[in-house]
Amino acid sequence: MRAFAVMLVVVAHAGLGLIIPGGSGVTIFFTISGFIITYLMLRERDKTGGFSLGGFYFRRAVKIAPPLILAVVIPTLIYAIFEDINWGGLHRAGLLLLQLDESIRLV
């Protein structure tokens, strides 16, 4: 169902936004995602009597890491074999993420 919602957004961005509004796909995607996350949280609470936010994010990272590596890291490394990559931008992005993390902790 989430894949269908993503396809609505892709079709809307492909120029058919007047026929198929992409915003409806976004709404459907986030509604289903919210339901799944809530279900997982409640299921963990029922099984263990509590909920570990760190454990939740760790499980998500473990689930997302393989496709992330396949879709981003491996093609980037293959590209780096044939072309020079300016990794300086990545360094700046990392610093910005650290600043964002610190800002969130202060709130």
C-alpha atoms as a printed R data frame, in Angstrom:
    type eleno elety resid chain resno      x      y       z
1   ATOM     1    CA   MET     A     1  0.000  0.000   0.000
2   ATOM     2    CA   ARG     A     2  2.879  2.372   0.764
3   ATOM     3    CA   ALA     A     3  4.401  1.542  -2.612
4   ATOM     4    CA   PHE     A     4  1.103  2.565  -4.237
5   ATOM     5    CA   ALA     A     5  1.232  5.866  -2.340
6   ATOM     6    CA   VAL     A     6  4.799  6.452  -3.555
7   ATOM     7    CA   MET     A     7  3.699  5.749  -7.120
8   ATOM     8    CA   LEU     A     8  0.960  8.399  -6.780
9   ATOM     9    CA   VAL     A     9  3.646 10.941  -5.913
10  ATOM    10    CA   VAL     A    10  5.917  9.805  -8.780
11  ATOM    11    CA   VAL     A    11  3.053 10.010 -11.287
12  ATOM    12    CA   ALA     A    12  2.130 13.489 -10.044
13  ATOM    13    CA   HIS     A    13  5.731 14.662 -10.427
14  ATOM    14    CA   ALA     A    14  5.831 13.158 -13.911
15  ATOM    15    CA   GLY     A    15  3.385 15.824 -15.044
16  ATOM    16    CA   LEU     A    16  0.023 14.304 -14.198
17  ATOM    17    CA   GLY     A    17 -0.460 16.332 -11.017
18  ATOM    18    CA   LEU     A    18 -3.745 17.782 -12.242
19  ATOM    19    CA   ILE     A    19 -5.181 14.303 -12.733
20  ATOM    20    CA   ILE     A    20 -3.560 12.536  -9.782
21  ATOM    21    CA   PRO     A    21 -2.582 14.863  -6.938
22  ATOM    22    CA   GLY     A    22  0.759 13.825  -5.425
23  ATOM    23    CA   GLY     A    23 -0.261 15.246  -2.048
24  ATOM    24    CA   SER     A    24 -2.775 12.452  -1.624
25  ATOM    25    CA   GLY     A    25  0.049  9.916  -2.043
26  ATOM    26    CA   VAL     A    26  2.075 11.685   0.646
27  ATOM    27    CA   THR     A    27 -0.924 11.659   2.990
28  ATOM    28    CA   ILE     A    28 -1.571  7.965   2.379
29  ATOM    29    CA   PHE     A    29  2.116  7.087   2.843
30  ATOM    30    CA   PHE     A    30  2.478  8.903   6.158
31  ATOM    31    CA   THR     A    31 -0.858  7.598   7.458
32  ATOM    32    CA   ILE     A    32  0.133  3.995   6.775
33  ATOM    33    CA   SER     A    33  3.645  4.576   8.162
34  ATOM    34    CA   GLY     A    34  2.202  6.101  11.337
35  ATOM    35    CA   PHE     A    35 -0.112  3.131  11.760
36  ATOM    36    CA   ILE     A    36  2.757  0.652  11.313
37  ATOM    37    CA   ILE     A    37  5.018  2.498  13.765
38  ATOM    38    CA   THR     A    38  2.226  2.744  16.352
39  ATOM    39    CA   TYR     A    39  1.437 -0.946  15.918
40  ATOM    40    CA   LEU     A    40  5.093 -1.906  16.442
41  ATOM    41    CA   MET     A    41  5.332  0.278  19.545
42  ATOM    42    CA   LEU     A    42  2.160 -1.163  21.080
43  ATOM    43    CA   ARG     A    43  3.222 -4.716  20.241
44  ATOM    44    CA   GLU     A    44  6.576 -4.194  21.968
45  ATOM    45    CA   ARG     A    45  4.862 -2.661  24.982
46  ATOM    46    CA   ASP     A    46  2.497 -5.640  25.227
47  ATOM    47    CA   LYS     A    47  5.353 -8.153  24.947
48  ATOM    48    CA   THR     A    48  7.889 -6.476  27.226
49  ATOM    49    CA   GLY     A    49  5.811 -4.161  29.385
50  ATOM    50    CA   GLY     A    50  7.647 -1.119  28.039
51  ATOM    51    CA   PHE     A    51  9.059  0.546  24.979
52  ATOM    52    CA   SER     A    52 12.703  1.237  24.155
53  ATOM    53    CA   LEU     A    53 13.109  4.191  21.799
54  ATOM    54    CA   GLY     A    54 16.793  3.345  21.302
55  ATOM    55    CA   GLY     A    55 15.913 -0.268  20.498
56  ATOM    56    CA   PHE     A    56 13.238  0.887  18.079
57  ATOM    57    CA   TYR     A    57 15.655  3.099  16.148
58  ATOM    58    CA   PHE     A    58 18.357  0.411  16.233
59  ATOM    59    CA   ARG     A    59 15.971 -2.109  14.643
60  ATOM    60    CA   ARG     A    60 14.985  0.449  11.981
61  ATOM    61    CA   ALA     A    61 18.661  1.149  11.218
62  ATOM    62    CA   VAL     A    62 19.411 -2.576  10.909
63  ATOM    63    CA   LYS     A    63 16.426 -2.964   8.578
64  ATOM    64    CA   ILE     A    64 17.311  0.060   6.423
65  ATOM    65    CA   ALA     A    65 21.108 -0.427   6.279
66  ATOM    66    CA   PRO     A    66 21.277 -3.219   3.650
67  ATOM    67    CA   PRO     A    67 19.179 -1.427   1.003
68  ATOM    68    CA   LEU     A    68 20.933  1.860   1.825
69  ATOM    69    CA   ILE     A    69 24.316  0.262   1.220
70  ATOM    70    CA   LEU     A    70 23.066 -1.356  -1.969
71  ATOM    71    CA   ALA     A    71 21.463  1.805  -3.351
72  ATOM    72    CA   VAL     A    72 23.910  4.505  -2.206
73  ATOM    73    CA   VAL     A    73 27.252  3.303  -0.885
74  ATOM    74    CA   ILE     A    74 28.146  0.660  -3.472
75  ATOM    75    CA   PRO     A    75 27.300  2.821  -6.537
76  ATOM    76    CA   THR     A    76 29.211  5.728  -4.967
77  ATOM    77    CA   LEU     A    77 32.296  3.583  -4.467
78  ATOM    78    CA   ILE     A    78 32.053  2.218  -8.013
79  ATOM    79    CA   TYR     A    79 31.736  5.773  -9.331
80  ATOM    80    CA   ALA     A    80 34.780  6.776  -7.244
81  ATOM    81    CA   ILE     A    81 36.852  4.186  -9.095
82  ATOM    82    CA   PHE     A    82 36.297  6.013 -12.392
83  ATOM    83    CA   GLU     A    83 35.837  9.648 -11.301
84  ATOM    84    CA   ASP     A    84 37.234 11.845  -8.541
85  ATOM    85    CA   ILE     A    85 34.728 12.677  -5.811
86  ATOM    86    CA   ASN     A    86 34.986 15.844  -3.759
87  ATOM    87    CA   TRP     A    87 34.464 14.416  -0.274
88  ATOM    88    CA   GLY     A    88 34.853 17.897   1.280
89  ATOM    89    CA   GLY     A    89 31.145 18.504   0.862
90  ATOM    90    CA   LEU     A    90 30.445 15.331   2.806
91  ATOM    91    CA   HIS     A    91 32.630 16.606   5.638
92  ATOM    92    CA   ARG     A    92 30.631 19.853   5.799
93  ATOM    93    CA   ALA     A    93 27.361 17.921   5.756
94  ATOM    94    CA   GLY     A    94 28.585 15.818   8.680
95  ATOM    95    CA   LEU     A    95 29.425 18.935  10.652
96  ATOM    96    CA   LEU     A    96 25.964 20.335   9.963
97  ATOM    97    CA   LEU     A    97 24.380 17.110  11.207
98  ATOM    98    CA   LEU     A    98 26.416 17.308  14.410
99  ATOM    99    CA   GLN     A    99 25.268 20.892  14.919
100 ATOM   100    CA   LEU     A   100 21.664 19.846  14.312
101 ATOM   101    CA   ASP     A   101 22.024 17.023  16.821
102 ATOM   102    CA   GLU     A   102 23.377 19.442  19.420
103 ATOM   103    CA   SER     A   103 20.535 21.887  18.728
104 ATOM   104    CA   ILE     A   104 17.949 19.160  19.210
105 ATOM   105    CA   ARG     A   105 19.524 18.139  22.515
106 ATOM   106    CA   LEU     A   106 19.290 21.716  23.782
107 ATOM   107    CA   VAL     A   107 15.550 21.845  23.098
